Amino acid sequence: MNTKFILAGMCLAIAAISLTISSHTARAIDGDALTGLCGDVYRVTDTAQCQGYVEGIADVMSGGDSIASYKACFAKATSDEQILSAVEDYLRDAADEGADPAPRLVAKALTRAFPCRPVT
């Protein structure tokens, strides 16, 4: 197959994904909306948005900042997959909290999965 056609196809795919993601306006989402993004492994753009959302909150928390009074402490060996899995598990188990703001639910999930040790 011609390399130019492969590259052109890849560029079109990247452009389509970028337009899909950038066409969404910035807005606060709730737990139900985040669960929808995280739960459909067959929709690549939703999965990417879920990962980006969760990893963004984890990144803020890993810098020592709290979110909605929740604080998490990550070991150096903590992987993105472990972080995402902890949040997905929490969202599944706490479906009754779906109307709560997504940042609070992600922070709560990360605090439970990666608690900070008390300073003695």
N, C-alpha and C positions, 0 to 999 in steps of 0.2 A: 504494500500500500504506500502511496506517496506520502512522504514526510510532511509536505506542505499541508495536505488535507488533514493529517492528524493534528498538527499544530493549530490549524485554523479551528478545528473542532474543539480542541482543548480551550482555546481562547474564548470561543463562543460559550462554552459551558461555564467558564469562570465569570464571564460577563453576566450571564443569566443569574448565577448565584449571587453575585454582587448586587445586581439590581433588585433582586428579591429581598435581600437583607437590608439594603439601604432604603428601600421604599417604605419600610416600617418607621413610623415616627417614634421618637423616644417617649416612653410612657411607663408608668409604674404598672407592674402586673401582679396578679395575685397567685396564690399557690396552685389554684386549678389551672390557670394558663400555663404556668411553668411545668406542671405535671403533664399537660398536653404536649409541650415541646419536648420534654425528656422521655416521654413514653412511646413515641413512634419512631422506632429504629429504622423504618423504611423511608422516612422523609429526611434526607440528608441536611437540608437547610434547617429544619426544626432541631435536629440533633446537634448541629453546630451552634445554633443559638443557645440551646440548653447548656452545652459545655462552656461556651463563652460566658454566659451569665453566671454560672456556678463558679468557674475559675476566677472570674473578676472579683466576686465577693470573697473567695478564699484568698486571693492575692492581697486584698485590703486587710483581711484579718491576719494574714501571715506577717504583715508589717507591724503587728502589735495593736492595731486599731480594733475597737469593738464596733459592732453593728447592732443597733436596737438593744444595747446593753449585753450582748452576747460576745464572748471572747473565745477564740480557739487557739490551740498551740499545736503546730505541725512538726513532726520529726523531719529531719533532713531527707529521710528515705521515703517520705509519704509521696505516693504517686498521684497524678491527676485522676487515674482510674479509681483509686481508693476514695478520693474526695467526691467524685461524681457518684460512685456507688453508694456512699454514705447518705448523700442528699436524695438520691432516687429511692433508697430504702425508706428514709424518713417520710418523704412525700407520700409513698404508698401506705405507710403505717398511720399517717396522720391526715387521712383524707378529710376528716371532719374539720380540719383547720384550713381547708382550701380557699376560703374567702380572705384569709389573712394575707398581708403583703408578702410577696415572694422573698424580698431581701431578709425579712425577719425569719421566715421559715428556713431559708438556706443557712443563715447564721446560727439558728437554733440547732439544726441538724449537724453542722460542723462542730458546734460546742459540745454536743453529746458524743460525737464520734471521736473528737480530738480535744479532750478537756485539758485545761492548763493545770499543772500541779501547783498547789499552794506554796508560796514562798515561806520557808521556815527560818 
